[in-house]
Amino acid sequence: MSTDSPEKIREQILSALVDVRNKNDNSVIEIKNRELRFESSQCSSTKENIWHVFINGTKIKKTSNFIFGYRCLHCDSYNSCAPTQFLRKIRQAKCQCFQCNTINLNTIDYPAKQKIEKVRQTHHEHYENSKLEFENYPDQYKNSYLLSHLSQEDYIRIKSNILSFGNGKYVDIENYEYWPIYKVNNQMKFSYVIYDKIHEQIFKANQPILKCDNCEKTWRAKSLEIFKNCYKILCPDCKFCNRTFKLRPTKNINHQIIMYQSKLELKFIEWCASMNIVVNNGPSIEYNFNEKVRKYRVDFQIDNLLVEIKDFHIWHKNQVQSGMWEKKVDAVNKYIQETGLKKYYFITPNNWKQMLKEITNEMDKINN
């Protein structure tokens, strides 16, 4: 354990910062200067002074869109983390990384060079030893663990849907290995981790970004455990719709996936194809109802036109009576104004022919 003062450790952590990358495109940001300042916190309820980090004169916040790469002061392994974790290391003067805490190297006083080799060897050794130790536990414990954690086969099954981990921080999926049984130093005893073969480090498989099997939309999940027994990986919208209506995929004339729920919606998609019109999934628009923020998914979008298809269903009648439908329409009209779209069409079996005629006329104007 280090005997340096917390102030000294904070300076060492900042000096150990190797690179800063943009989270969106993974581009490296040149570090021209770095600085620690002791300032009051505007967000803290106690208004206590805390340490702040400045990179190139800019204050780093928890919401900053950066990824920080650093060398651990204890084991010298390369690690990367989001702003929240890096600021926490600074403010708590925490010299150990996730690798050290997980495999408990911080109890052994290795010389610096020996630590490096020990960490690189230990990840695989620790994994093999973890599996051996796991086998010695009672069957009841092992069965309970495997019921709630993904096996190697489970991970392989859903791997093609995973785009990244850590909310976009870890994106090199093909160079990651999933280790389902890994001993940790807490009350859980074992956990699952992802091993990065390039950087020779481990990290938790939290906040994965996934692709929906139905609509191919991407979204962030909390963890992988919720997909343990899922035959299909569905986004929240598709999962919600499937509880009420069966949400089905088909394709437009450009062979892009488009979703529909009713026969009337499928009939509209087929009509668009017959007219050589490219129809796409509509946007999800936020609206407020009963003091809650909700989302209204418009059925379709054709060029700068939004289209909603409604059959005579009790769900829609209830929304009209409660006032929810009015809030949805208000939100759509506001969305059209803000985005520069032209019009919103509401199609029912009663106005079917008239609405299709109007859409045809609008498309003729756009194409001419």
Secondary structure, 3 states (H helix, E strand, C coil): CCCCCHHHHHHHHHHCEEEEEECCCCCEECCCCEEEEEEECCCCCCCCEEEEEEECCEECCCCCCEEEEEECCCCCCEEEECHHHHHHHHHHCCCCCHHHHHHCHHHCCCCHHHHHHHHHHHHHHHHHHHHHHHHCCCHHHHHHHHHHCCCHHHHHHHHHHEEEECCCCECCHHHEEEEEEEECCCCCCEEEEEEECCCCEEECCCCCEEECCCCCCEEECCCCHHHCCCCCCCCHHHHHHHHHCCCEEEECCCCCEEEECCHHHHHHHHHHHHCCCCCEECCEEEEEECCEEEEEECCEEECCEEEEECCCCHHHHHHHHHCHHHHHHHHHHHHHHHHCCCEEEEECCCCHHHHHHHHHHHHHHHHC
